[in-house]
Amino acid sequence: VEGKVDSIEGKIDDMEDKMDNMDGVLRTILDLMTQGSTPAPIGPPTPAPVPCVDTARKVVHNGSKRNWCQVARNANNTNRLCRNNDLFDICPVTCGRCSP
């Protein structure tokens, strides 16, 4: 039994040495990764750009198939029509999301 205890203690010592070595390696890797790095950006990601072209064809939107961009252009209140029908993605020019 005493021999087994000595053997186990030896294995524990070996494992502690390996853990110390691993700690040093991890610290070195962390130092290499953080040297000269810039901090991560703060805030939400920027959305993908919306193509700056109105849809020229009839599309089904909110259950109606129309040329929604033409309807919005001819409306008395284009901004309200765009907002109420969420036309910004299919009519970005007419709805003021971008300039052609």
TORTORTOR-761587 format. One record per residue: chain; x, y, z of N, C-alpha, C, O, CB in turn. Coordinates in steps of 0.2 Angstrom, whole numbers. Atoms other than C-alpha are relative to their C-alpha. Glycine has a CB too. Layout:
! TORTORTOR-761587
{unit = A; n.xx = X; n.yy = Y; n.zz = Z; ca.xx = X; ca.yy = Y; ca.zz = Z; c.xx = X; c.yy = Y; c.zz = Z; o.xx = X; o.yy = Y; o.zz = Z; cb.xx = X; cb.yy = Y; cb.zz = Z}
...
This chain:
! TORTORTOR-761587
{unit = A; n.xx = 4; n.yy = -6; n.zz = 0; ca.xx = 0; ca.yy = 0; ca.zz = 0; c.xx = 4; c.yy = 6; c.zz = 0; o.xx = 3; o.yy = 11; o.zz = -3; cb.xx = -5; cb.yy = 0; cb.zz = 6}
{unit = A; n.xx = -4; n.yy = -6; n.zz = 0; ca.xx = 14; ca.yy = 12; ca.zz = 4; c.xx = 3; c.yy = 1; c.zz = -6; o.xx = 4; o.yy = 7; o.zz = -8; cb.xx = 6; cb.yy = -1; cb.zz = 6}
{unit = A; n.xx = -3; n.yy = -1; n.zz = 7; ca.xx = 22; ca.yy = 9; ca.zz = -13; c.xx = -5; c.yy = 4; c.zz = -5; o.xx = -4; o.yy = 8; o.zz = -9; cb.xx = 2; cb.yy = -6; cb.zz = -3}
{unit = A; n.xx = 5; n.yy = -2; n.zz = 4; ca.xx = 5; ca.yy = 13; ca.zz = -21; c.xx = -1; c.yy = 8; c.zz = 2; o.xx = -2; o.yy = 12; o.zz = -3; cb.xx = -6; cb.yy = -3; cb.zz = 1}
{unit = A; n.xx = 1; n.yy = -7; n.zz = -2; ca.xx = 4; ca.yy = 29; ca.zz = -11; c.xx = 5; c.yy = 5; c.zz = -3; o.xx = 4; o.yy = 10; o.zz = -5; cb.xx = 0; cb.yy = 1; cb.zz = 8}
{unit = A; n.xx = -5; n.yy = -4; n.zz = 3; ca.xx = 21; ca.yy = 35; ca.zz = -16; c.xx = 0; c.yy = 1; c.zz = -7; o.xx = 1; o.yy = 6; o.zz = -10; cb.xx = 7; cb.yy = -4; cb.zz = 2}
{unit = A; n.xx = 1; n.yy = 0; n.zz = 7; ca.xx = 17; ca.yy = 31; ca.zz = -34; c.xx = -5; c.yy = 5; c.zz = -2; o.xx = -4; o.yy = 9; o.zz = -6; cb.xx = -2; cb.yy = -7; cb.zz = -3}
{unit = A; n.xx = 5; n.yy = -5; n.zz = 1; ca.xx = 1; ca.yy = 41; ca.zz = -33; c.xx = 3; c.yy = 7; c.zz = 1; o.xx = 1; o.yy = 12; o.zz = -2; cb.xx = -6; cb.yy = -1; cb.zz = 4}
{unit = A; n.xx = -3; n.yy = -7; n.zz = -1; ca.xx = 10; ca.yy = 56; ca.zz = -25; c.xx = 5; c.yy = 2; c.zz = -5; o.xx = 5; o.yy = 8; o.zz = -7; cb.xx = 4; cb.yy = -1; cb.zz = 7}
{unit = A; n.xx = -4; n.yy = -1; n.zz = 6; ca.xx = 23; ca.yy = 55; ca.zz = -39; c.xx = -4; c.yy = 3; c.zz = -6; o.xx = -2; o.yy = 7; o.zz = -9; cb.xx = 5; cb.yy = -6; cb.zz = -1}
{unit = A; n.xx = 5; n.yy = -2; n.zz = 6; ca.xx = 9; ca.yy = 56; ca.zz = -52; c.xx = -3; c.yy = 7; c.zz = 2; o.xx = -3; o.yy = 11; o.zz = -3; cb.xx = -5; cb.yy = -5; cb.zz = -1}
{unit = A; n.xx = 3; n.yy = -7; n.zz = -1; ca.xx = 1; ca.yy = 71; ca.zz = -43; c.xx = 5; c.yy = 5; c.zz = -1; o.xx = 4; o.yy = 10; o.zz = -3; cb.xx = -2; cb.yy = 0; cb.zz = 8}
{unit = A; n.xx = -5; n.yy = -5; n.zz = 1; ca.xx = 18; ca.yy = 80; ca.zz = -42; c.xx = 1; c.yy = 1; c.zz = -8; o.xx = 2; o.yy = 7; o.zz = -10; cb.xx = 6; cb.yy = -3; cb.zz = 3}
{unit = A; n.xx = -1; n.yy = -1; n.zz = 7; ca.xx = 20; ca.yy = 77; ca.zz = -61; c.xx = -6; c.yy = 4; c.zz = -3; o.xx = -5; o.yy = 8; o.zz = -7; cb.xx = 0; cb.yy = -7; cb.zz = -4}
{unit = A; n.xx = 6; n.yy = -4; n.zz = 2; ca.xx = 2; ca.yy = 83; ca.zz = -64; c.xx = 1; c.yy = 7; c.zz = 2; o.xx = -1; o.yy = 12; o.zz = -2; cb.xx = -6; cb.yy = -3; cb.zz = 2}
{unit = A; n.xx = -1; n.yy = -7; n.zz = -2; ca.xx = 6; ca.yy = 99; ca.zz = -54; c.xx = 5; c.yy = 3; c.zz = -4; o.xx = 4; o.yy = 9; o.zz = -6; cb.xx = 2; cb.yy = 0; cb.zz = 7}
{unit = A; n.xx = -6; n.yy = -3; n.zz = 4; ca.xx = 22; ca.yy = 102; ca.zz = -64; c.xx = -3; c.yy = 2; c.zz = -7; o.xx = -2; o.yy = 7; o.zz = -10; cb.xx = 6; cb.yy = -5; cb.zz = -1}
{unit = A; n.xx = 3; n.yy = -1; n.zz = 6; ca.xx = 12; ca.yy = 100; ca.zz = -80; c.xx = -5; c.yy = 6; c.zz = 0; o.xx = -5; o.yy = 10; o.zz = -5; cb.xx = -3; cb.yy = -7; cb.zz = -3}
{unit = A; n.xx = 5; n.yy = -6; n.zz = -1; ca.xx = -2; ca.yy = 112; ca.zz = -74; c.xx = 4; c.yy = 6; c.zz = 0; o.xx = 2; o.yy = 11; o.zz = -3; cb.xx = -4; cb.yy = -1; cb.zz = 6}
{unit = A; n.xx = -4; n.yy = -6; n.zz = 0; ca.xx = 11; ca.yy = 125; ca.zz = -70; c.xx = 3; c.yy = 2; c.zz = -7; o.xx = 3; o.yy = 8; o.zz = -9; cb.xx = 6; cb.yy = -1; cb.zz = 5}
{unit = A; n.xx = -3; n.yy = -1; n.zz = 7; ca.xx = 19; ca.yy = 123; ca.zz = -87; c.xx = -6; c.yy = 2; c.zz = -5; o.xx = -5; o.yy = 7; o.zz = -9; cb.xx = 3; cb.yy = -7; cb.zz = -3}
{unit = A; n.xx = 5; n.yy = -2; n.zz = 4; ca.xx = 2; ca.yy = 124; ca.zz = -95; c.xx = -2; c.yy = 7; c.zz = 1; o.xx = -4; o.yy = 11; o.zz = -3; cb.xx = -6; cb.yy = -5; cb.zz = 1}
{unit = A; n.xx = 2; n.yy = -7; n.zz = -2; ca.xx = -2; ca.yy = 140; ca.zz = -85; c.xx = 5; c.yy = 5; c.zz = -4; o.xx = 2; o.yy = 10; o.zz = -6; cb.xx = 0; cb.yy = 1; cb.zz = 7}
{unit = A; n.xx = -5; n.yy = -5; n.zz = 3; ca.xx = 14; ca.yy = 148; ca.zz = -92; c.xx = -1; c.yy = 0; c.zz = -8; o.xx = -1; o.yy = 6; o.zz = -10; cb.xx = 7; cb.yy = -3; cb.zz = 1}
{unit = A; n.xx = 1; n.yy = 0; n.zz = 7; ca.xx = 10; ca.yy = 143; ca.zz = -110; c.xx = -7; c.yy = 4; c.zz = -1; o.xx = -7; o.yy = 8; o.zz = -6; cb.xx = -1; cb.yy = -8; cb.zz = -3}
{unit = A; n.xx = 6; n.yy = -4; n.zz = 1; ca.xx = -8; ca.yy = 150; ca.zz = -108; c.xx = 1; c.yy = 7; c.zz = 1; o.xx = -2; o.yy = 11; o.zz = -3; cb.xx = -5; cb.yy = -3; cb.zz = 4}
{unit = A; n.xx = -2; n.yy = -7; n.zz = -2; ca.xx = -1; ca.yy = 166; ca.zz = -101; c.xx = 4; c.yy = 3; c.zz = -7; o.xx = 2; o.yy = 9; o.zz = -9; cb.xx = 4; cb.yy = 1; cb.zz = 6}
{unit = A; n.xx = -4; n.yy = -2; n.zz = 6; ca.xx = 11; ca.yy = 167; ca.zz = -116; c.xx = -5; c.yy = 1; c.zz = -6; o.xx = -4; o.yy = 6; o.zz = -10; cb.xx = 5; cb.yy = -5; cb.zz = -2}
{unit = A; n.xx = 5; n.yy = 0; n.zz = 6; ca.xx = -3; ca.yy = 164; ca.zz = -129; c.xx = -4; c.yy = 6; c.zz = 1; o.xx = -6; o.yy = 10; o.zz = -3; cb.xx = -4; cb.yy = -6; cb.zz = 0}
{unit = A; n.xx = 4; n.yy = -6; n.zz = -2; ca.xx = -14; ca.yy = 177; ca.zz = -120; c.xx = 4; c.yy = 7; c.zz = -2; o.xx = 1; o.yy = 11; o.zz = -5; cb.xx = -2; cb.yy = 0; cb.zz = 7}
{unit = A; n.xx = -4; n.yy = -6; n.zz = 2; ca.xx = 0; ca.yy = 190; ca.zz = -121; c.xx = 1; c.yy = 1; c.zz = -7; o.xx = 1; o.yy = 7; o.zz = -10; cb.xx = 7; cb.yy = -1; cb.zz = 4}
{unit = A; n.xx = -1; n.yy = 0; n.zz = 7; ca.xx = 3; ca.yy = 186; ca.zz = -139; c.xx = -6; c.yy = 3; c.zz = -4; o.xx = -6; o.yy = 7; o.zz = -8; cb.xx = 2; cb.yy = -6; cb.zz = -3}
{unit = A; n.xx = 6; n.yy = -2; n.zz = 3; ca.xx = -15; ca.yy = 188; ca.zz = -143; c.xx = -2; c.yy = 8; c.zz = 2; o.xx = -6; o.yy = 11; o.zz = -2; cb.xx = -6; cb.yy = -4; cb.zz = 2}
{unit = A; n.xx = 2; n.yy = -7; n.zz = -2; ca.xx = -17; ca.yy = 205; ca.zz = -134; c.xx = 5; c.yy = 5; c.zz = -1; o.xx = 3; o.yy = 11; o.zz = -1; cb.xx = -2; cb.yy = 0; cb.zz = 8}
{unit = A; n.xx = -5; n.yy = -6; n.zz = 1; ca.xx = -1; ca.yy = 214; ca.zz = -139; c.xx = -2; c.yy = 3; c.zz = -6; o.xx = -3; o.yy = 0; o.zz = -12; cb.xx = 7; cb.yy = -4; cb.zz = -1}
{unit = A; n.xx = 1; n.yy = -4; n.zz = 6; ca.xx = -5; ca.yy = 228; ca.zz = -151; c.xx = -7; c.yy = -1; c.zz = -2; o.xx = -9; o.yy = 2; o.zz = -8; cb.xx = 4; cb.yy = -1; cb.zz = -5}
{unit = A; n.xx = 6; n.yy = 1; n.zz = 2; ca.xx = -23; ca.yy = 223; ca.zz = -152; c.xx = -5; c.yy = 6; c.zz = 1; o.xx = -3; o.yy = 10; o.zz = 6; cb.xx = -4; cb.yy = -7; cb.zz = 3}
{unit = A; n.xx = 5; n.yy = -5; n.zz = -1; ca.xx = -38; ca.yy = 235; ca.zz = -153; c.xx = -6; c.yy = -3; c.zz = 4; o.xx = -7; o.yy = -8; o.zz = 3; cb.xx = -2; cb.yy = 4; cb.zz = -7}
{unit = A; n.xx = 6; n.yy = 3; n.zz = -3; ca.xx = -53; ca.yy = 234; ca.zz = -142; c.xx = -5; c.yy = -2; c.zz = -4; o.xx = -6; o.yy = 1; o.zz = -10; cb.xx = -2; cb.yy = 5; cb.zz = 6}
{unit = A; n.xx = 6; n.yy = 2; n.zz = 4; ca.xx = -68; ca.yy = 226; ca.zz = -148; c.xx = -5; c.yy = 6; c.zz = -1; o.xx = -6; o.yy = 10; o.zz = 4; cb.xx = -4; cb.yy = -6; cb.zz = 3}
{unit = A; n.xx = 5; n.yy = -5; n.zz = 1; ca.xx = -81; ca.yy = 238; ca.zz = -156; c.xx = -6; c.yy = 0; c.zz = 5; o.xx = -8; o.yy = -6; o.zz = 7; cb.xx = -2; cb.yy = 0; cb.zz = -7}
{unit = A; n.xx = 5; n.yy = 0; n.zz = -5; ca.xx = -94; ca.yy = 244; ca.zz = -144; c.xx = -7; c.yy = 2; c.zz = -4; o.xx = -6; o.yy = 7; o.zz = -8; cb.xx = 1; cb.yy = 5; cb.zz = 6}
{unit = A; n.xx = 6; n.yy = -2; n.zz = 3; ca.xx = -112; ca.yy = 245; ca.zz = -150; c.xx = -3; c.yy = -5; c.zz = -5; o.xx = 1; o.yy = -10; o.zz = -6; cb.xx = 1; cb.yy = 7; cb.zz = -4}
{unit = A; n.xx = 2; n.yy = 5; n.zz = 5; ca.xx = -123; ca.yy = 236; ca.zz = -162; c.xx = 3; c.yy = 0; c.zz = -7; o.xx = 6; o.yy = 5; o.zz = -9; cb.xx = -8; cb.yy = 2; cb.zz = -1}
{unit = A; n.xx = -3; n.yy = 1; n.zz = 7; ca.xx = -117; ca.yy = 230; ca.zz = -179; c.xx = -4; c.yy = 5; c.zz = -5; o.xx = -10; o.yy = 6; o.zz = -4; cb.xx = 1; cb.yy = -7; cb.zz = -2}
{unit = A; n.xx = 4; n.yy = -5; n.zz = 5; ca.xx = -121; ca.yy = 242; ca.zz = -193; c.xx = -3; c.yy = -5; c.zz = -5; o.xx = -1; o.yy = -10; o.zz = -7; cb.xx = 5; cb.yy = 4; cb.zz = -4}
{unit = A; n.xx = 4; n.yy = 4; n.zz = 5; ca.xx = -134; ca.yy = 235; ca.zz = -205; c.xx = 3; c.yy = 0; c.zz = -7; o.xx = 6; o.yy = 4; o.zz = -9; cb.xx = -8; cb.yy = 2; cb.zz = 0}
{unit = A; n.xx = -2; n.yy = 0; n.zz = 7; ca.xx = -131; ca.yy = 229; ca.zz = -222; c.xx = -3; c.yy = 5; c.zz = -4; o.xx = -9; o.yy = 7; o.zz = -3; cb.xx = -1; cb.yy = -7; cb.zz = -3}
{unit = A; n.xx = 3; n.yy = -6; n.zz = 4; ca.xx = -133; ca.yy = 243; ca.zz = -235; c.xx = -6; c.yy = -3; c.zz = -4; o.xx = -6; o.yy = -8; o.zz = -7; cb.xx = 5; cb.yy = 3; cb.zz = -4}
{unit = A; n.xx = 6; n.yy = 2; n.zz = 4; ca.xx = -150; ca.yy = 243; ca.zz = -243; c.xx = 2; c.yy = 3; c.zz = -7; o.xx = 4; o.yy = 8; o.zz = -8; cb.xx = -6; cb.yy = 4; cb.zz = 3}
{unit = A; n.xx = -2; n.yy = -2; n.zz = 6; ca.xx = -148; ca.yy = 244; ca.zz = -262; c.xx = -5; c.yy = 7; c.zz = -1; o.xx = -10; o.yy = 7; o.zz = 1; cb.xx = -2; cb.yy = -5; cb.zz = -6}
{unit = A; n.xx = 3; n.yy = -7; n.zz = 0; ca.xx = -153; ca.yy = 262; ca.zz = -267; c.xx = -4; c.yy = 0; c.zz = -7; o.xx = -2; o.yy = 4; o.zz = -11; cb.xx = 5; cb.yy = 6; cb.zz = 0}
{unit = A; n.xx = 5; n.yy = 0; n.zz = 6; ca.xx = -166; ca.yy = 257; ca.zz = -281; c.xx = -7; c.yy = -2; c.zz = 2; o.xx = -7; o.yy = -7; o.zz = 6; cb.xx = 3; cb.yy = -5; cb.zz = -5}
{unit = A; n.xx = 6; n.yy = 2; n.zz = -2; ca.xx = -184; ca.yy = 256; ca.zz = -279; c.xx = -2; c.yy = -6; c.zz = -5; o.xx = 0; o.yy = -7; o.zz = -10; cb.xx = -5; cb.yy = 6; cb.zz = -2}
{unit = A; n.xx = 3; n.yy = 6; n.zz = 4; ca.xx = -193; ca.yy = 240; ca.zz = -285; c.xx = -5; c.yy = 3; c.zz = -5; o.xx = -9; o.yy = 6; o.zz = -4; cb.xx = -3; cb.yy = -5; cb.zz = 5}
{unit = A; n.xx = 4; n.yy = -2; n.zz = 6; ca.xx = -200; ca.yy = 243; ca.zz = -302; c.xx = -6; c.yy = -4; c.zz = -2; o.xx = -10; o.yy = -2; o.zz = -6; cb.xx = 4; cb.yy = 1; cb.zz = -6}
{unit = A; n.xx = 5; n.yy = 4; n.zz = 2; ca.xx = -212; ca.yy = 229; ca.zz = -303; c.xx = -5; c.yy = -1; c.zz = 6; o.xx = -4; o.yy = 2; o.zz = 12; cb.xx = 3; cb.yy = -7; cb.zz = -1}
{unit = A; n.xx = 5; n.yy = 1; n.zz = -5; ca.xx = -228; ca.yy = 224; ca.zz = -294; c.xx = 2; c.yy = -6; c.zz = 5; o.xx = 5; o.yy = -11; o.zz = 3; cb.xx = -7; cb.yy = -2; cb.zz = -3}
{unit = A; n.xx = -2; n.yy = 5; n.zz = -5; ca.xx = -225; ca.yy = 215; ca.zz = -278; c.xx = -6; c.yy = -1; c.zz = 5; o.xx = -9; o.yy = 3; o.zz = 6; cb.xx = 7; cb.yy = 2; cb.zz = 4}
{unit = A; n.xx = 5; n.yy = 1; n.zz = -5; ca.xx = -236; ca.yy = 207; ca.zz = -265; c.xx = 3; c.yy = 2; c.zz = 7; o.xx = 8; o.yy = 0; o.zz = 9; cb.xx = -2; cb.yy = -8; cb.zz = 1}
{unit = A; n.xx = -2; n.yy = -3; n.zz = -6; ca.xx = -235; ca.yy = 217; ca.zz = -249; c.xx = -6; c.yy = 1; c.zz = 4; o.xx = -11; o.yy = 4; o.zz = 2; cb.xx = 5; cb.yy = 6; cb.zz = -1}
{unit = A; n.xx = 6; n.yy = 0; n.zz = -5; ca.xx = -247; ca.yy = 216; ca.zz = -234; c.xx = -6; c.yy = -3; c.zz = -4; o.xx = -12; o.yy = 0; o.zz = -3; cb.xx = -1; cb.yy = 8; cb.zz = 2}
{unit = A; n.xx = 6; n.yy = 3; n.zz = 3; ca.xx = -258; ca.yy = 205; ca.zz = -245; c.xx = -2; c.yy = 3; c.zz = -6; o.xx = -7; o.yy = 0; o.zz = -9; cb.xx = -5; cb.yy = 0; cb.zz = 5}
{unit = A; n.xx = 2; n.yy = -4; n.zz = 6; ca.xx = -259; ca.yy = 217; ca.zz = -260; c.xx = 5; c.yy = 0; c.zz = -5; o.xx = 11; o.yy = 1; o.zz = -3; cb.xx = -3; cb.yy = 7; cb.zz = 2}
{unit = A; n.xx = -5; n.yy = 0; n.zz = 5; ca.xx = -250; ca.yy = 215; ca.zz = -276; c.xx = -1; c.yy = 7; c.zz = -4; o.xx = -6; o.yy = 8; o.zz = -7; cb.xx = -1; cb.yy = -6; cb.zz = -5}
{unit = A; n.xx = 0; n.yy = -7; n.zz = 3; ca.xx = -246; ca.yy = 233; ca.zz = -282; c.xx = 7; c.yy = 2; c.zz = -2; o.xx = 12; o.yy = -2; o.zz = 0; cb.xx = -3; cb.yy = 5; cb.zz = 5}
{unit = A; n.xx = -6; n.yy = -3; n.zz = 0; ca.xx = -232; ca.yy = 243; ca.zz = -288; c.xx = 0; c.yy = 5; c.zz = 5; o.xx = -1; o.yy = 11; o.zz = 4; cb.xx = 1; cb.yy = 4; cb.zz = -8}
{unit = A; n.xx = 1; n.yy = -4; n.zz = -6; ca.xx = -230; ca.yy = 250; ca.zz = -271; c.xx = 4; c.yy = 6; c.zz = 0; o.xx = 2; o.yy = 11; o.zz = 3; cb.xx = 3; cb.yy = -4; cb.zz = 6}
{unit = A; n.xx = -4; n.yy = -6; n.zz = 0; ca.xx = -216; ca.yy = 262; ca.zz = -275; c.xx = -4; c.yy = 6; c.zz = -4; o.xx = -3; o.yy = 12; o.zz = -2; cb.xx = 7; cb.yy = -1; cb.zz = -3}
{unit = A; n.xx = 4; n.yy = -5; n.zz = 4; ca.xx = -227; ca.yy = 271; ca.zz = -288; c.xx = -6; c.yy = 2; c.zz = 4; o.xx = -7; o.yy = 8; o.zz = 4; cb.xx = -3; cb.yy = -4; cb.zz = -7}
{unit = A; n.xx = 6; n.yy = -2; n.zz = -4; ca.xx = -242; ca.yy = 271; ca.zz = -276; c.xx = 3; c.yy = 5; c.zz = 5; o.xx = 0; o.yy = 10; o.zz = 7; cb.xx = -3; cb.yy = -6; cb.zz = 4}
{unit = A; n.xx = -3; n.yy = -5; n.zz = -5; ca.xx = -230; ca.yy = 279; ca.zz = -263; c.xx = 2; c.yy = 7; c.zz = -3; o.xx = 1; o.yy = 12; o.zz = 0; cb.xx = 6; cb.yy = -3; cb.zz = 3}
{unit = A; n.xx = -2; n.yy = -7; n.zz = 3; ca.xx = -223; ca.yy = 292; ca.zz = -275; c.xx = -6; c.yy = 4; c.zz = -2; o.xx = -6; o.yy = 10; o.zz = -1; cb.xx = 3; cb.yy = -2; cb.zz = -7}
{unit = A; n.xx = 6; n.yy = -4; n.zz = 2; ca.xx = -241; ca.yy = 297; ca.zz = -280; c.xx = -5; c.yy = 2; c.zz = 6; o.xx = -10; o.yy = 5; o.zz = 5; cb.xx = -4; cb.yy = -4; cb.zz = -5}
{unit = A; n.xx = 4; n.yy = -1; n.zz = -6; ca.xx = -248; ca.yy = 297; ca.zz = -262; c.xx = 1; c.yy = 8; c.zz = 2; o.xx = 6; o.yy = 11; o.zz = 1; cb.xx = 2; cb.yy = -4; cb.zz = 5}
{unit = A; n.xx = 0; n.yy = -7; n.zz = -3; ca.xx = -253; ca.yy = 314; ca.zz = -254; c.xx = 5; c.yy = 0; c.zz = 6; o.xx = 8; o.yy = 5; o.zz = 7; cb.xx = -7; cb.yy = 1; cb.zz = 3}
{unit = A; n.xx = -5; n.yy = 0; n.zz = -5; ca.xx = -242; ca.yy = 309; ca.zz = -239; c.xx = 5; c.yy = -6; c.zz = 0; o.xx = 3; o.yy = -12; o.zz = 3; cb.xx = -3; cb.yy = 0; cb.zz = 7}
{unit = A; n.xx = -4; n.yy = 5; n.zz = 1; ca.xx = -228; ca.yy = 298; ca.zz = -245; c.xx = 4; c.yy = -3; c.zz = 6; o.xx = 4; o.yy = -9; o.zz = 7; cb.xx = 6; cb.yy = 2; cb.zz = -5}
{unit = A; n.xx = -3; n.yy = 2; n.zz = -6; ca.xx = -219; ca.yy = 297; ca.zz = -228; c.xx = -4; c.yy = -4; c.zz = 4; o.xx = -2; o.yy = -10; o.zz = 7; cb.xx = 3; cb.yy = 6; cb.zz = 4}
{unit = A; n.xx = 4; n.yy = 4; n.zz = -4; ca.xx = -234; ca.yy = 291; ca.zz = -219; c.xx = -2; c.yy = -7; c.zz = -3; o.xx = -2; o.yy = -12; o.zz = 0; cb.xx = -7; cb.yy = 4; cb.zz = 1}
{unit = A; n.xx = 1; n.yy = 6; n.zz = 4; ca.xx = -238; ca.yy = 278; ca.zz = -233; c.xx = 6; c.yy = -5; c.zz = 1; o.xx = 5; o.yy = -11; o.zz = 2; cb.xx = -1; cb.yy = 1; cb.zz = -7}
{unit = A; n.xx = -6; n.yy = 5; n.zz = 0; ca.xx = -220; ca.yy = 271; ca.zz = -232; c.xx = 0; c.yy = -2; c.zz = 7; o.xx = 2; o.yy = -8; o.zz = 8; cb.xx = 7; cb.yy = 5; cb.zz = -1}
{unit = A; n.xx = -1; n.yy = 2; n.zz = -7; ca.xx = -220; ca.yy = 271; ca.zz = -213; c.xx = -6; c.yy = -5; c.zz = 2; o.xx = -4; o.yy = -11; o.zz = 5; cb.xx = -1; cb.yy = 6; cb.zz = 5}
{unit = A; n.xx = 6; n.yy = 4; n.zz = -2; ca.xx = -238; ca.yy = 263; ca.zz = -211; c.xx = 1; c.yy = -7; c.zz = -3; o.xx = -2; o.yy = -12; o.zz = -1; cb.xx = -6; cb.yy = 3; cb.zz = -1}
{unit = A; n.xx = 0; n.yy = 6; n.zz = 4; ca.xx = -234; ca.yy = 250; ca.zz = -224; c.xx = 7; c.yy = -3; c.zz = 0; o.xx = 8; o.yy = -8; o.zz = -4; cb.xx = -2; cb.yy = 1; cb.zz = -7}
{unit = A; n.xx = -6; n.yy = 3; n.zz = -1; ca.xx = -216; ca.yy = 247; ca.zz = -220; c.xx = 3; c.yy = -1; c.zz = -7; o.xx = 5; o.yy = -7; o.zz = -9; cb.xx = 1; cb.yy = -6; cb.zz = 4}
{unit = A; n.xx = -3; n.yy = 1; n.zz = 7; ca.xx = -210; ca.yy = 250; ca.zz = -238; c.xx = 7; c.yy = 2; c.zz = -1; o.xx = 10; o.yy = 3; o.zz = -7; cb.xx = -4; cb.yy = 5; cb.zz = -5}
{unit = A; n.xx = -7; n.yy = -3; n.zz = 0; ca.xx = -192; ca.yy = 256; ca.zz = -234; c.xx = 4; c.yy = -5; c.zz = -4; o.xx = 9; o.yy = -2; o.zz = -7; cb.xx = 2; cb.yy = 1; cb.zz = 7}
{unit = A; n.xx = -5; n.yy = 5; n.zz = 4; ca.xx = -184; ca.yy = 240; ca.zz = -241; c.xx = -2; c.yy = -1; c.zz = -7; o.xx = 3; o.yy = -1; o.zz = -11; cb.xx = 0; cb.yy = -7; cb.zz = 4}
{unit = A; n.xx = 2; n.yy = 1; n.zz = 7; ca.xx = -194; ca.yy = 239; ca.zz = -257; c.xx = 0; c.yy = 7; c.zz = -4; o.xx = 1; o.yy = 7; o.zz = -10; cb.xx = -6; cb.yy = -4; cb.zz = -1}
{unit = A; n.xx = 0; n.yy = -7; n.zz = 3; ca.xx = -194; ca.yy = 258; ca.zz = -260; c.xx = 4; c.yy = 5; c.zz = 3; o.xx = 2; o.yy = 10; o.zz = 6; cb.xx = -8; cb.yy = 3; cb.zz = 0}
{unit = A; n.xx = -4; n.yy = -4; n.zz = -4; ca.xx = -179; ca.yy = 265; ca.zz = -252; c.xx = 1; c.yy = 7; c.zz = -3; o.xx = 2; o.yy = 12; o.zz = 1; cb.xx = 7; cb.yy = -3; cb.zz = 0}
{unit = A; n.xx = 0; n.yy = -7; n.zz = 3; ca.xx = -178; ca.yy = 280; ca.zz = -264; c.xx = -6; c.yy = 4; c.zz = 2; o.xx = -5; o.yy = 10; o.zz = 4; cb.xx = 2; cb.yy = 0; cb.zz = -8}
{unit = A; n.xx = 6; n.yy = -3; n.zz = -1; ca.xx = -196; ca.yy = 285; ca.zz = -263; c.xx = -1; c.yy = 1; c.zz = 7; o.xx = -4; o.yy = 7; o.zz = 9; cb.xx = -6; cb.yy = -4; cb.zz = -3}
{unit = A; n.xx = 1; n.yy = 0; n.zz = -7; ca.xx = -196; ca.yy = 282; ca.zz = -244; c.xx = 5; c.yy = 4; c.zz = 3; o.xx = 5; o.yy = 5; o.zz = 10; cb.xx = -1; cb.yy = -6; cb.zz = 3}
{unit = A; n.xx = -5; n.yy = -4; n.zz = -3; ca.xx = -181; ca.yy = 293; ca.zz = -241; c.xx = 6; c.yy = -4; c.zz = 3; o.xx = 9; o.yy = -1; o.zz = 7; cb.xx = -3; cb.yy = 4; cb.zz = 4}
{unit = A; n.xx = -5; n.yy = 4; n.zz = -4; ca.xx = -169; ca.yy = 279; ca.zz = -235; c.xx = 7; c.yy = 2; c.zz = -4; o.xx = 12; o.yy = 2; o.zz = 0; cb.xx = -1; cb.yy = -7; cb.zz = -1}
{unit = A; n.xx = -6; n.yy = -2; n.zz = 3; ca.xx = -156; ca.yy = 284; ca.zz = -248; c.xx = -1; c.yy = 4; c.zz = -7; o.xx = -7; o.yy = 5; o.zz = -8; cb.xx = 4; cb.yy = -6; cb.zz = -3}
{unit = A; n.xx = 1; n.yy = -4; n.zz = 6; ca.xx = -153; ca.yy = 295; ca.zz = -264; c.xx = 2; c.yy = -4; c.zz = -6; o.xx = 7; o.yy = -8; o.zz = -5; cb.xx = 4; cb.yy = 7; cb.zz = 1}
{unit = A; n.xx = -2; n.yy = 4; n.zz = 6; ca.xx = -152; ca.yy = 287; ca.zz = -281; c.xx = 7; c.yy = 2; c.zz = -3; o.xx = 9; o.yy = -1; o.zz = -7; cb.xx = -5; cb.yy = 1; cb.zz = -6}
